[in-house]
Amino acid sequence: EPEVTQTPSHQVTQMGQEVILRCVPISNHLYFYWYRQILGQKVEFLVSFYNNEISEKSEIFDDQFSVERPDGSNFTLKIRSTKLEDSAMYFCASSERAGRQPQHFGDGTRLSIL
Amino acid sequence: SQQGEEDPQALSIQEGENATMNCSYKTSINNLQWYRQNSGRGLVHLILIRSNEREKHSGRLRVTLDTSKKSSSLLITASRAADTASYFCATDPEKLVFGKGTKLTVNP
C-alpha cells in the first residue's frame, strides 16, 4: 500500500538555525498538509497546500514557516530561526481530495532544538 | 471550530473485551473520521462515516453516527493488546482538528 514518507526521522538543530523537513506524499494525491505535535499535547494543524499554493494556515504558521513543493514528488516544511519551543513531532499528510477523503500520515520527524 | 472531543480520556480493558469511545462535535458535518495513533507514530485513518450513514463496519470496528445529537461512537470488538493506542475523531473540513483523544490500553 502506498504511504507517505518523511525524512529525517529525527533532526537535532541548534537554536537559531534553519531546518527543512521533507515529505514524499502519496503519488496521486493532490492535497498536502503539515501538522505538529508537541510532546504530550494534541496534534495541531499547521498548513494545507494545493495547486502549488497554501490553501489554509493556522495561527502557528507565521513568517517563521514556509512550505514548498520543489518538484513533482517532494513537499517540504522550512522553519527559519528555530526556537526551543519548535521542538515537536512534525507530521506530513496527503489526501486525494480535501475534506471528503481520509488523510494519510507519515511517521513524522522528531525535531529537537538545543 | 469543527473540533471533535473524545470521551473517555482514558480506557483500560482486558484483551478480548470490547472498547467503546465517544466523540461529540459542534457544527454540521459532511463526514466524520476516526484515527488511531500509536505512541510516537503518525496517525492512521481507521474509518470514515458520511453524514447520511448511521452505522458503518470495518473488520472489528463499528462506528455509529447520530447527527441529531452531534455524536459518534467507535466500538472495537474482541480487543487485542495491539489495539493499545490513542483514538481521535475528526470532522470534515480541509484541516483536521483533533481533540485530546481517548487513550486505550488493552491489557494482555
Interface residues (C-beta under 8 A of the other chain):
Chain A: V4 Y31 Y33 Y35 K42 V43 E44 F45 S48 S55 E56 S58 M89 F91 A93 A98 G99 R100 Q101 P102 Q103 H104 F105 G106 D107 G108
Chain B: N30 N31 Q33 Q37 G40 R41 G42 L43 V44 H45 L48 F88 D92 P93 E94 K95 L96 V97 F98 G99 K100 G101
